[in-house]
């Protein structure tokens, strides 16, 4: 698939998912929290497009709200990773020497900490919730961005325009912000695009294990976990959230592939 087609398909899928998350509930008369045990585990129908769960809640509406939770966590974690990673990797590469060595060794130590352990400790200290999940994903998620930025800055800081800026008296901060980071934008944006689906998948995995957002809030991962126990008899309960996770990750990966090919 060429880069232009990858971009078009990726942006189209992402637009559909965003429209589904934001506008989907307006097309249904059912609500997010309403339970009705007389309607439990109904298959997809004209009244319940995605069927119902074991409490009689409409899965279409819950999948819409689950999209909002999953996308929020993915985007929030990616933005925090961006700022921390750009700052850490940029200054590490620009100053070099012992500063670079100490900063990157600290990053290596953080990267070696198991994410599952981090989530469990944070849940004990802070309790479960969206904030805890975002913090858990960003404690080690910024390291990939930092390494990408560092590698780019190490290459760019030897360019003639950077040396010329130094001769003219520009400081490190000015050189980093005005000369180095703008020229490192393509790999930064590509890494950011890949960070979002990675965070969404991590959240889904942790929610699948029961370590993510807690009921009655539902993310795609939590819904897939709830549906797993009934997969043999009521497969729609797991297939719809899993399908949306797959399509979302495909959309972001197509966008990243199109950027890499440019």
N, C-alpha and C positions, 0 to 999 in steps of 0.2 A: 504494500500500500504506500503510495507516494505521500510526501509531507503535506501537500495541500489537501488531499483526501482525508488523511489522518486528522488534520485540524478540523475540517468541516464535520466529520463524523463525531469527533470528540466534543466539539462545542455544541452540536445538535443534541447529543445524548445528555450533556450536562444541562442544557437549557430545559429539556423535557423534565429532568429530575428536579430542578429548581422550581419549575412551574407546578409540578406535582406536589412538592413540599409546601409551597406557599398557597396555592389555589385549590388543591384537592379537597380540603374539608368543606369548602363552600358548595361543592357539588353533591354533598351527602347530607341527609337529614339526621344522621346518627351523630352521636357525640363521642368524645374521647374517653370519658370515665364511666359512662353509663353501663351498668351491668344488668343482665337479664338472663337468669339461669334457664329459663324456658327456651332461649334462643342459642344455647351453647353448642359449639362445634357444628354449626350449619355450613354446608358447602357454599362456594360462590354462587350468587344469584343476582337478579336484577335489584333486589332490595339491599343485599350485602355483597358488594362486588368482589371482595376478597374473602368472603365467608366470615365466620365469627370464631372466637376463641373459647376456652373452657369456662369463661365467665359470661359468655354471651355478648362480649364487646365486639364492635364492628372493626374488622381488621384493616379495611381500607383507610379509615380515618386514623387508626393507630399507626399504620405504616406511613401515612403523611406526616404525622407528628414525630414518628421515629426518624424520618428523614431529616427533619429540622434538628433534632438532637445530635444525630450522627454527623451531619454536615457542620453544625456549629462546633462540635469538638474537633473535627478534622481541620477546619479553617483556623480556629483559635490556636490550636497547637502549632500549626504551620507558621502562623504569623509570629508567635513568640519564638519559635525556632529560628525564624528568619532574622529577627533583631539580635538575638543572643549570638547566633552563629556568625552573622556578618561582623558584629563588633569583635567577637573573640578571634575569629580567623583573620580578619583584616589587621588588627593591631599586632597579632602574633607574627604574621608574615612581614609586616612593615618594619617592626623594630628588630626582629631577628635575634640571633645570638642566644644568650641565656634566657632572655624573656620569652622567646619563641619556644625554647626547649621546656621551660617550666610550664608554660600555658598548655602546650600540647600534651605533656605528660599528665597534667591534671585532667585533660579531656580524656586521655586513655584510661585513667583510673575510673572516671565517671562512666565511661562506656562499658567497663567490665562489670558494673553492678547489674545484676539481673533485674529486668523491668518488673517482673512479677513480684519480687521481694520489695521493690520500691512502692508498688501499688498497695501491697498488704500493710506495710508500715505506715503509709500515708492515711489509709483508711482507719487504722487504729488510732492515729493521732488526730486526724481532721474529720473523720467520719466520711461516709460515702456521699457522692454528689458530683455534679458537673465540674465544679471547681477542682475537686480532688483529682478527677480523671484528667483534666487538662494539665494540671501541675505534674502528675505522674508521667504523662506522655512527653512533657517538655524537659524534664530533668535530665534525660539522656538523648532526647530527639534532636537537640541543637548541634550535636557533635558532627553529624554528617554534613550539615550546612557549613560548619566552621572549617572542616577539612577541605571542602570544595572551594570556599572563599580563600583559604590560605594558599592552596595550590595555584589559583589564578593570580593572586597578588604577588606571589613569588616570581611568576613569569613576567608580569606586567611591570614590576618596579625596576626592571633592568632596561626598559624601553627608553629611547632618547628623549621623549617628551617629559618623562618623569625626571630624568637627570637635568633637563633644561629648567624644569620648575624648581628643582633644588638650587641650581645656580642663581636663579632669580630671587631666592630667599624664601620660598614657600616652606611652611612647616609641614610636619608629618600629617597632622589632622587635615590641613588643606589639600595636600596631595592625595590622601586617601579618599576624601569626600568628592573632590572635584575631578580627579584624574583616574584613579584606580578603580573605584567601585562602579562608575558608569561604564567602563570598558569590560567589567566582569559581570554585567547584568545577564547576558544570555545563559551561562551555566547556573547562575543564582536563581533565575526564574524557572529554569528547567528542574532544578532540585526542589524548589518550592512546590512546583506542580506535582512532583512525585511524593512529597512529604504529606500532602493532604490525604491521598488514598491510603498511604501507610498508616497515618494516624487513625483513619476511619476503620481500617482493618484491625488495628491494635485494640481500639475501643470495642469493636464487635467481638474480638477474641476474649477480652477480659470480661465483657458482659455475658458472653457465652458461658464463662466459668463462674458467673455469679459475683464478680468483683467490680462490675461497672455500675451504671446508674441503677437505682433500685425502684421497685414498684411504688406507686402506680406509673411513674415515668417510664416510657418505653423507648429504647433505641432499637435499631435493626438487630444488633447483636443479642439484646435481651429477648426480643421477640423470637429470634431463631432458637435461642436456648429453650424458651417455653414451648416452642413447637416441636422440638426434637423428641420429647417424650411421647408425642402423639403422631409421629411421622408415619407410622405404619397404617393408621386408621384415618387420620386427618392431615394429609400431607400439605394442604394449602397453608396451614399455620406456619410452617417453616419455609416453604418454597418461595413465598412472596418476599419476605425480608431478605432471604439469601439471594434471590434474583436481583433485588435492587442494590445490594452490596456489590455483586458481580458487575452489574452495568455501570455503577458509579466508578469503580476501580478501573474498568475498561476505558471509560470516558477520559479520566485524568491521565492514564497511561498513553492514550492516543495523542492527547495534547502534548505531553512531554516528548513523545517520539517525533512529533512534527517540529518541535523546537530544536531538538537535537539534530534534525536533518537539515535545518536552515543554515 
